[in-house]
Amino acid sequence: MPSLDNLPDSRTEPGGSAVVRVLSYNVRSLRDDTDALARVITACAPDLVLLQEAPRFFRWRKKLARLAAASGQVILSGGGTAAGPALLCSLRATVERTEDVLLPLTPGLHRRGLATAVVRFGAARVGVLSCHLSLQKDERYEQSGMVLEKLAGLDAPHAVAGGDLNERPDGPAFRRIAKDLQDCWATAPWGGEHTSTPADPHQRIDAVFATPGIEVLGCGVPLGLPGVREDDLRAATDHLPVLAALRIPAS
């Protein structure tokens, strides 16, 4: 396993491909220590941040904007308009388009949604999606298919998805996504594996996925990454983040 301090930095390469850092993070509606959360995000130096459980009720836009500003990001899409998933990005990204999607509502269960975008880093063009799948097994499986369908519909040559799947890698929804996409931790493990809970990491229910043409350079929980403090990880939210470094070919 690579050491924690050698995850590749973001860069644009001579041939036009781009190395991009992608962070997926369930932030529990910013109900915890948002200063600690902002420090974790900043230390990871991401180009794209795929959030789950972003604020979606009273003054949610202002809360999300404060987190973005505190962590050196800007809002890309999502939040209340996607029922929780949201996307942030660095100024390195050139945004082509965004779309927030509400998934079908099952009576008695929470509304779920997808935050999506198509962005460019130099000559590399990539679709992006953040999701938070259902707690209910059958609905979760159906939503996993909707994630794949929406990614394909972004009409981008490459795509990245991340989220809280509420399921371990041996579950049917997780396996359905991993059949079509690279499970980045399984492809190039780096850092820590388990994302839940920060106080007792014992299961991997959060993940970053990439289409086959993307090269995964490393992916995992950034435990011990310079600037990422364990007390901040415990204080920030009830999940641990997943950080991936990806090489996206020029389009």
N, C-alpha and C positions, 0 to 999 in steps of 0.2 A: 504494500500500500504506500503511495507517495506520502512524503512528509507534509505537514500542514502548511508549511510556509512556501511550498512550490506550486500551488495552484496557479495556472497561468493568469497573468494580468490581461485586461482587455486591450485589444490592439487591432488595427487594420493592416493586413499583410500585403506585400507587393503585388500579388496576383489578384487582389480585390476581395479575398475572403476575409472574414472577421472573426476574431476570438471575442466571445461575449460571455459575461457573467450573468447568470440567471438565478434569482433567489425566490423560492416559494415559501410562504410564511402565513400561518393562521394566527391572526393578531387579536382574536377574541373581543372584537368591537372596541378596542383600545380601552378596555376596562382595567388594565393593569398599569404598570409603570411605563408610560409612553417615552420618557427620557431614556430609559434603558433600552426600549425597543428601537428608538432612533439611533442609539449608539451601535447596536448590533448591526442594523442595516448599513449604516455608514461604514463600519469596519469591513463588511463583506464587499464593498465597492462594486455593487451590481450595476449592470446596464438596464436590466429589466427586473422589476419586483412584482411577483404574482401573489397577491394577497387573498386570503380567505377570511371571512367574518370581519370585513371592513365595516366601519359605521354605516348604518342604513336608515336611521331614524332622525331624531331631532338634531338639526344643524350638522348633518353627516358630512356635507361638502366641506364645511369649515374645519372639522376635525381631521378629515383625510388630507386636506391641504396643509394643515399644520404638521402632520407627520411627514408628508412629502418634503416640505421645506426644511424640516429639522434633520432629514437624512440625505439631503442633496439631490432630491428627485423632483419630478413634476408629475401631476396626475395625467394618466393616459386614458383610462376608461373605468367604468364600473362603479361600485359602491352601492348606494341605495337603488339605483336604476338596474342593477344586476342581481339584486337580493343578496348582496354580500361580497361576492368576488370583485376584485379591483386590480387594475394594472397601474404601476408607476414606471417611469423610465428616466434615465439620465438624459442630459442634453445631447449626448452622442447620437441618439436615435432620431431618425427622420420619419415622421409619422405619415403614412399614406391614408389610413382610415381606421375607424374604431366602430364597434357595435356591441351593445349590451343586449343579452338574450335572456328572457324569462322562460324557464322550462315549465312544462305542464304541471299544474297544481293537483296533488292528490289530496282529497278532503281529509282534514285532520292532521296533515303533515305540514312542515314548513315549506314555504315557497323557495325554490332554488333557481339559480341562474348561472350564466356564463359571462365573463368579461373577455372580449376579444379585440384584437387589433392586427394590422399588418404594418410592419415597420422596416426600415432599411438602416444598415450600418455599412457605410461605404457602398460597395457593389453587392453586398449580401442582403437579400430580401427574405423576410421570415414572418410567418403568422404566429401569433401568440394567444394563448388561452389560459385563463385561470378558472378553476372549478372547485366546488365543495359539494361532494356527493351526499346523498341521503343516508340517514341512519337506518332506514328500512331496506332490507336486503333486495327485494324484488324491484323496488323503485331505483335503488342504487345501480342495479344491473342495467336497467333501461337507460338511465342517465349516462352510463359509461358509453353506450352506443351513440347517444346524442353528442357526446364529446367528440368521438371519432368522426361523426357525420359533419359536425360544425367545423372541425379542423380541415377536413377535405374541402369544405365549401368556402374556405377563406381564399382559395385560388392563389396560394403562394407556393413557391418551389420547395420551401422548407418550413417546418413548423415546430413549435415548442409548446408543451402544455405542462401545467403544474397544479397541484392542489392537495387538499385534504380529502382523501378517498374514503375515510371512515372504514377502512378495510385493509387487512394485511395482504402481502403479495400472493398468498395462496388462495385468496378469495376470488370469486367468479368475475366481479367487476374489474378488479385490479388486473387479473389475467387477461380479460378481454382487451383492455387498453394495451397491455404489454405485448400482446400477440401482434399488433400492428405497429407499435412504436417501440423505440428503445427505452427500457427502464434505465435511466442514467446511472443510478447507484449500482445496479447489477452489471452494467456495461463497463464502468470505470470507477470502482469504489474508492473513496477518499474520505478522510475525516471519520465521523461517526455514522452509524447506521440508523439507530432507533430515534424516532421523533416524538414519542409520547411515553411518558410525560417528562418535563424538564427535571423534576425532582427524582424520578425513577424511570429513566428511559428503558423500555422493555419491548416496544413494538414499533414497526415501521408502517405508518398509515398515511404519511405524506410523501409525495414523490414529484420528480421532474421527469418528463418524457420528451423524446425528440424523434423526429422522422428519420428514416434510415440514412439519408444522405448527410446528416450532421455528424461530425466527429466529436464524441464525448471525451473530454480531456481529464475530467475528474468530477465527482459528484458525491455529496454527503453532508452531514451535519457539521458545521464549522467549529466544532469543539477544539479549542486550543489555537485557532487561527489568530495571528497577531491582531490585537485590538478587540477581539471578542472575548469578553469576560464571562466566566461561569455564573457569577452572581447576577449579571445583566440578563443572561439567558433564562435564569430561573424567575427573575422579576418581570420580564417583558410580557409574557403571555403563557398559556398552558400547552403550547406546542414548541418544539424545536424547529428551526428553519432548515431548509435544504438548499444548498448552494451548488451550482453546477457551472463549470467552464466548458463552453462549446465552441467548436470551430465550424462556422457556417460558410459554405462555399459561395463564391460570387455567383450571382444569378445571371 
